[in-house]
Amino acid sequence: MITPCRPEEFAARGVIRETRGHTQEVRQHDIIHLFIIGKPTENEDFVTAKLFNESQSHRDIILIDVVDSYKNLTLKSIMILRWITDYCSNTKYLLKVDSDILVNLNNLISFLESAPRSSYVTGNVNEFPVAFRKRTVKNPVTKEEWPLANYPPRPSGTSYIISGDVVARLYRASLRTRLLNIEDVYIGILLTVIGVRPQKQEGFMVRAKTTCLPKCCQNNAITYNFDGSENLIEHNKEVKLLNLTGHCM
């Protein structure tokens, strides 16, 4: 389980370590939690020093020599694929999950126990993503960058699962596929290159604002999207304050 984080998201990483990051085994299945972080762009010396100390203390951070920015999210995901390929090639499944996502580990493991073991990618899949051209929208592309009206099917970048065999295939495909700075779209392009179609799963990217009210998240999903790590931090504080830990998420 690898979470891309901004360098300055110290509090968010703390909450993740307290919650899903605290669990290393579910029903005899080992879980490894890691963060991947690029180089800071503000207060560089101060943030870098804090990151180094945090990394030394927790041993769960992959630091990469890439400026940490929205446009470089694609590079961060490629580095995730590379890291798994080089250092953890026996991985059965990779869950790439953002820092504002709450993960129900029991539901995740239960789901994976009956999932295909190979050539498998799943998440909240958009079957026909539109390639927007207007510069006023988020993530516009030119026809030179992508000539078609639609992108290939792709899982939402907030959280998706890749079977271990697909990880290395995606990384190798990235070495020969033109980069596009829209992370989840690029993953969809790579999946098309290697001939793997992502499978839609309804339990991914459930909106926390509709399923985690008033305080507890309903136990019917795999990932809950809090739309910002600050909202996940606040939710965790409320659950702890009400002494509900262990009774709800």
N, C-alpha and C positions, 0 to 999 in steps of 0.2 A: 504494500500500500504506500504510494508515494504522493505527497502533497506539494505542489508548487506553491511557494510563499514569497511575498515581498520581504526584503531584508529586515524592514522595520516592524514586521508583524510578530514581535516578541510575545505579546499577550495572547494572541491567537494560538501560537504554537504551544504555549503553556496550557491552555484549555484543551487543546487536542491531546496533549500528553496525559492530562488528567482523565480524559474520557476514552475515546477509542484507542489512543496511543498507549494506554495503560495495560491493555489486554494483549497478551502474546500467544494465547492459545484458546481456541473455541472448538469443543468436541474433538479434541486430539488433532486439530489442524493448526499448524504453526502460522503465526501472523507476524510480519516484520513491518514496522512503521518507519518511514523516512520522509524527510523534507528535502526539496531541491531549491536552491536559492542562488540567484545571480549577484553581480556586484552592485552595491548601492550607488545611487546618483546624488544623494544629499547627505551632508555630515559624514562623508565617506570614512574618515579615520575613526571617528567615534563608533559608527555602526559596525564597521569591519572588526574593530576590537571586541565589541560586544558579541558579534557573531562567532568570532574565534573562541571566546570563553564559553559561549553556549554550546558550540560544537564539541569542545573538549569535555564539557560536563555531561552531555547527553549521548554523544556518539551516534546521532541519528540525522545528521545534516550532510547533504551532498552539496558542496560549494563549487560552482562552475564559473569559468572565466568568460562570462557573458554579461553585459549590462542588463540589469533587471528592469524590464519595461514591458508594457502591454504588447508592443510590436514584436518583442522577442519571446513571447509565449510559445511560439512554434519551435524555436530553438531549444527552449527548456524541455519541451516534450520529446524532441529528438534526443536530447541528452539523457532523458529518462530511459528511452529505448536502448541507447548505447550502454548506459550503466548496467541495466539488467542483462544485456547480451554479454558484457565483459565480465561482470562480477557475480551475477546471480542467475546463471543460465538454466538452473534446475527449477526455476519458479514455475508453479502450476498455473497461477493466474496473477495478473497485475491489475490492481485497482488504482487508477489515476483519479485523484479526488481533490477538489479545491478546499481552501482553508475555511470557507464559510459553510461547509457541508457537514451535517451530522450523519454518522453512519450507524445503522443498526446491525451490529456484527452478527448477532444470532440469525437474523433474517438473511444476511449476506452469505454466511456459511451454509445455511440450509438450502439456499438457492443454488450455490455452486456445487453442492454435493450431487445434484442431479443434472448439472449443466454439461454440455459437450466438453471434452478434454482437449480438443484441438480445432484449429481453424475457426475460432469462436471469438466474436466481439459483441458486446451488448451494452445497452444503456438506454437513455432517452433518445431514440433515433429519429432524426428528421429525414424522411424519404426523398423529398424534393426541395432541398434548400435553394433559395433564390439568390442569384448573383446580383447584388444591388450595384448600380452604376453611379447614382447621385452622390456627390461629395458631402451632402448634408446628412446622410445616414451613417450609422455605425458600420465599420468594415466595408467601405465601398471598394470595388475593384474595376480596373480598366479592362477593355476587351483584349488588350495585349497581355494582361496578367491572367485572365481567364476568359476565353472567347465565347463560351456557351451561356445560355440563359440560366441554367441551373447547375449546381454542384452535384457530385455523387452523394448517395446516402451517407450520413455521418452521425455519430453519437454526439450528444451535447458534451462540450468540454468540461462541464462542471464535475461529472463523474462517469467513468465508463470502465468496463472490464475487458481485458485482452488475455486470451489463453497464452501460456508460455511460449508455445511454438510460433505464434504470430508475432511476438515481440521482435525477435531477430529478423524475421522476414520484413517487417515494417522498417526496421533500422537500415537494412541493406537497400531497400527500395528508396529510402530518403537520400541515399548517397547519389542516386541517379535521377532524382525527381526535382524539378524546379521548386524552390521554396515559395510558399505563399504565407503571408503574415496573418493568417486567420487560423488559429491552432486546430480547432475541431474540424474545420473544412479541409485543412491539409491532411489530417489523419484520414478523413474520408477519401481523399484523393489517393493516398498511399494504399488504403484498403482495396480500392478499385485496381490499382496497379498489380497487387498480389492476388487478386481474385477472391477476396473474402468480403461477404456482404454482412454488415452489422445487423444484429437482431434486436428488435425493439422489446424493451421490458418495462412494464408500467410502474414498477417499484422504484425507478430511478427519478431523481430530481423532483420529488414531491415538494410542493411549496409549504414551507414551515408555517407561514402565516395562516394557512387554512387547516393544517393538521396538528399544530402544536399549541392549540389554545384550549383553556387559558394558560396552562403551564406545561402540561405533559404532551409529548408527541404520540400520536396514535401508533400502535404497534402493527402497522400494515404496510410498511414500505422498507426499502433498503437504504435510500439516501434522502435526506431532507435538506432543501436549499433555504438558507437563512438570508440570502441576498445581502451579504456583507459580513465579514468576520466579527465586526462589532456587535451584530445582532446575535450571533452564536455565543459570544462572550457573555452578553447580558442574559441570554436564556440560561446558560450554565450557572450564573450567579443566582437566578431566581429558583432553579431546581435545588441548589445547595441550601439556600436560605429557608426553603420550605421543608428541608430534610426529606426530600423525595428521592434522593439518590438510591438506586437499586430498585425503586418502585416504578420509575418512569424515566424517559429520556428527555 
